[in-house]
Amino acid sequence: MKLMRQEKRLLSTLACLITILVIIAPMVLLRTAQAAGDKELVVHTWGGRVLESQQHAFFEPFKRETGIKIVPVTAAGELWGKVAAQVKSGNIEWDIVWPDNIGQVGAAAQKGLIQELDFDIITDTKDLVPGAVTKYGVGLEIVDFIYGYNHKVFPGDKHPKSWADFYDPKKFPGLRGTHNWGTPVLHFISALLADGVPPDELVPIDWDRAFKVLDRVKSDLIFYNSGDKAMQLMIDEEAVMCFTTDARTKTSILLGAPVSPQWNQGITYINYHCVVKGAPHREAAMRFINFTCRPEQQAIWTNYMSATCVNPRSLEYIHPTFMKDQVTYPENWEKRVDLYTEKTVEWFTEHNDEINERFNEWVSK
């Protein structure tokens, strides 16, 4: 009788152990899978030379230090559509996205497409320029949208000197290159600056006034959908001017384009790294973003991309001859127009979809 009671207790204990294992085993397996998954990180890129520069400055050094492999995915104009589809389905494939500006960051946050960053992991931000650190994004580079002009076509002092000249095909005839991928607000802002609108009165956008200026050059525009194609327009001399970033302009010059940069009224903003809502490798994503804040890594990025980064200490690692070609060089900095200010950022965020729709409609007409 005593033996039967012991057998019953043993069976009961075994049953409890089995129940516990049934509950715990999936949790252990999930934790193991997550740990294994953190050996890989899926990062959005704009492709081309940008991707090459990311590989040298961030992807390969990060893997050497952490063992985490970076898997790049290229997306341009369809970026947010792809992210939205992943979040809606719950099948999150990407970890980090790289929006073009704080307006896109704000709009994505409002739609629940990106998550708040973990500043217990992202700790190396104290040296970054003002505005580079936000709740949902940490900046990488300061983008300056300018235009390069062909100095063979417009030699000496006869070259275009402002946005008013860019949008004056009678005074400065010829094809103009301009982008049709992300940040269409730049077209409206440059058009308003060309029409004499002061930088502190750019919003709300006067749509009629902006489109009137844009219409002046519509038949002279060549739209490109990648930075590499923008450079090719300048190198092949297919366009007499090209509206693109300072980095693309400078790189095209290094590659032999007969082009000079027009720094006057350059439209500047910061681009950011963000983490997709529900990213499968959240901790690794935060570690990677922290890694990109290092000045020595940002200097490598500048050397490859000719782009100014958000950590001023990165200039300590750059050759002195490149200083005057950086956005933060005093002479260039004074000429710029800051796109996102306390006055404009909220308006741009609230009207992000309208800006895209209006521009796409205008292009398709």
N, C-alpha and C positions, 0 to 999 in steps of 0.2 A: 504494500500500500504506500509506504514511504517512497519507494522507487518510482511508482507511478506519479506521485506528486512532483518528484524531482524532474522526471521526464517532461511533465506538463510545463514546469517552470522553464526548462531548457528550450522547449518548443516555442514558448511565449517569447523568450529572449531572442531566439533566432528570428522569429517573425518581426520583432521590433527592429532588429538589425537590418533585415531585408528591406523593411519600410524606409528606414533611414537612408540606406544605400540607394533606393529608388529615387528618393528626394534629392540626395546630395550628388549622385553621380552626374546627372545632367549639368549641375552647377559647376562641378569640377571640370567636366569636358568643355563647357562654355568658356571657363577661365583659361583653360589650356589653349583653346582655339584663339582666344583674344590675344594671349601672349604670343602665339605663333604669328598671328596676323600683324602684330606690331613690328614685324620684320619687314613690313612693306607699307608704303604710304603713297596714295594716289593724289597727285598734285596737278591742278589745271595750269596750262601754259598757253601763250599766244603763238607758240611755234616759231619756226625759222631761226633767225639769229638770236631771238630772245631765249629760245630753248637751249641753244648752244651755250649761251652765256650763263643760264641757270645751271647747266650741267657742271661747268667749270667753277662757278662761284659758290654754289650751294649744294646741288644734288650729290656730286661725287665726294666732296669733303664731309658732308653729313653722313654719308654711308660709311666712309672710312672711320669716322669717330664713333658712330653708334651701331653700325651693322644693319641699319634700316635702309632698305632699297627704295628709291624714289621711282614710281611709275608715272611718267608724264602723260597727260591727256590734253589734246589740243582742241580748243573751242574759241570761236571769235564771236560773231554776231548772235549765234544761237546759245550762248553761254547760259543765260538765265532760264531759257526754256528747258534746257537739259537738267539743270539743277531742280527746277520746279517739278519736273516729271519724276525725278528720283525721290524727292521729299514726299510728293503726293502718294506714290506707290509704296513708300517705305523701303524700297530697294536702293539704299544709298551706296553708290559705287565710288564716289569721290570723297576725299577728305578735305582738301584745301582748294579754294578758288581765289582768283586774283582779279577782283573788280578794278575798273579803271579809275574810280574816284569815290569820294565820300558820299556823293549823291546816290550812286549805285549801292554802296554799302547800306545807307539808311533805308533805301527802298527795299532791299533784300531782307533786312532785319524786320521791317514792318510786315512783310509777307511770310515771315517765319522760315526763310530759306537758309539762314546762317545762325550760328549760336554765339552766345557771349563767350569771350575768351577767358582763359584761366591764368590770371596774373600771379598765381603762386608758382606757376611753371615758367611763364614768360616774364622774366625778371630783369633782362638786360636792356631796358628801354630809357634809362635816365638821360642818355646823351642825345636822344633823337630830337629833331626839330619840333617846335610847337605844332600841334595838329596831327602828328604822326601816330599818336596812340589814342585809340578810341575803344569803347566797350566791345565793339564787334570786329575791329580790324586794327592791324599794326602796319604802318607804312613801310615801303621799301625804297622807292625812288621819287624824286621830285620831277614831274613831267612838265616840260615847257613846250607847248605847241606854238611853233613859229612857222615860217616858211623859208625855204631856200630858193634863191633865184639864180638863173644862169647868167654869170657875169660876162660871158662871151656875147650874149644877146643884149644885155644891159650893162655896158662897160662903164668904168669910171664912176662919176657922180650921177649918172643917168639911170641908176637902178631904182627899183621900188623901195620905199622907206617906211611904209605903214600898211595897215589893213585897207585903208582907203585906196592905196595903189594896187593892192592885190585884186580888189573888186572893181578896177577901172580898166576894162579891156580895150578901150579906145586909146588911152595914154600908154598902156603896157599890153600890147596885143600878144596873143599866143595861148596855147593850152595850159591849163592849170591842173595839177594833180591834187586830189583831196580824198579823204577817207570815207568809206561807207561801212564801217564796222565799229560799233560801240561809240559812246560819248558824242552823239550828234549835237548836243548842246553847244559844242565848240563852234559849229557853223553859225548858229544864231548869235553867239557872243561876238565872234569876229566880225560879223555883218553889222551888228549894232555899233561896235567900236569904229568900224569904217564910216558909219553914218554920223559920227561925232557924239555918240552917247557917252557920258562920263562913266568911268568904272564903278562908281558908287550908285549908279542909277540903272544898272543893267537888268534888274528884276523889279517888278514882274516884266517878262519879255514882251516887248511890243511886236507882236507877230507880223502885223502888216508891214511895219517898217523893216523888220529883218528880212522878210521874203522879198520885198522890193529890191533890196541890195543883192540878195542871193540870185534873183532872176537875171541880174545884169551879166552874170558869168555862166549861167547854167549850160549854155550851148558850148562853152569853152572848157568844161570840166571833164577830167578823166577820173573816174572813181576807182580806187584801189581797195582791196579787202585784206591786205597784209602789209606789215612794215617793210618786208623784203621787196614787195612790188612798188612801194613808194620810192625806195632807193633806186630800183631799176629804172623808174621814170626819169630820175635825175641823172643817173649814169649814162643811159641811152640818149639823153637830151630830147626825150619825147615830149616833155613838158618844160616850159620856160620858168615856171614856178611850181613848187610843191608844198602844200600845207601838211605838215607832219611834225613829229617830235624833234626836239633839238638833237636827240641821240641819233635818230635816223639820218638827219641832215649831216651831222658830223661824220657819221660812218660812211655815207655816200661820198663825201669829200675825200676821206682816206682811201676809198676804192677808186678814186680817179674822176669823180664827177666835177665838171667845171661850175661849181656852185658855191655861193657865199650865203651864210645865214643872216637873216634879218631879225635881230633880237628885239627891236622896238615893238612894244605891246604884246610880247610873248604871253600866252595864256597858261598860267601854271596851276598845277594841283598835285596832290600826292596820290599814288595808287597803293593799294592795301592787300595784305594777305588776310583771308577770312576762313573760318572753319564751317563746313556745311553742317546744317542741322542734322543730328543723328549720325555724324561721321563715324565709320566703324573703327578708326584708329585715332581716337580723340587725343589721347595723351601724347602720342608720337607727333601728331599735328602741332600741338602746342610747343613741343620741344623743337620742332623744325622752325617754327616762326621765331622762337627765341634765338635760334642759331643764325637766322638771317639778319639779326640786329648787330652782329659783330662788325666792327669797322674794317677789319682786315678782309672779311668776306665781301663786304660791300665795295671795297676798293677793287677787288678782282672783277666784280660786276661792272664797275665804271670802266675799267680798262678794256673789257670786252664789248660793252654796249655803248660806251661814250656817254653814259647817263649819270646824272648827279644823284647820289643816294641821301637818305634822310639822317644818317649819322655823320655829322660834320667831321668827326675824328677820322673818317675814312680818307679824308684829304691828306692825312699824314702818310699814307701808303701810296699816293699817286705822284707820278713824276711832275715836277714843277711846271714844265712846259704845257701841261694839260689844264692848269688852273684857270686860265682865262676863258676856257671853253666850257666851264661848269656854270650851271644856272646860278649858283651861289656866289660866283665872282661878282664883286660889288657893282661893276659897271653894267653887267647883265641884270642883276637883281633889281636895280633901280628902275629898269625899263619895263619890268613885267607887270601883268595884271593878274591878281590873285582871283581865281575863279570861285573858290569856295571860302566865303567869309561868314561871320556870324549872321550877317544880313541876308546872304544868298542861300546858304546851305539848306535851310528848312524849305524854302520855296522850290529849289531844285529837287529835293527829295520828294516833296508832295506832287510835283508835276513831272516826275521822271517818265512815266508812261506816256503822258501827253506829248512830251518833247520827242520821244521816239516815234509816236504815231504821226505827228505833224511832219517830221522830217521824211519818214518813209513815204508818206503820201506825196510830198513835194517831189521826191526823187522819181516816183513811178509815173508822174504826169507827163 
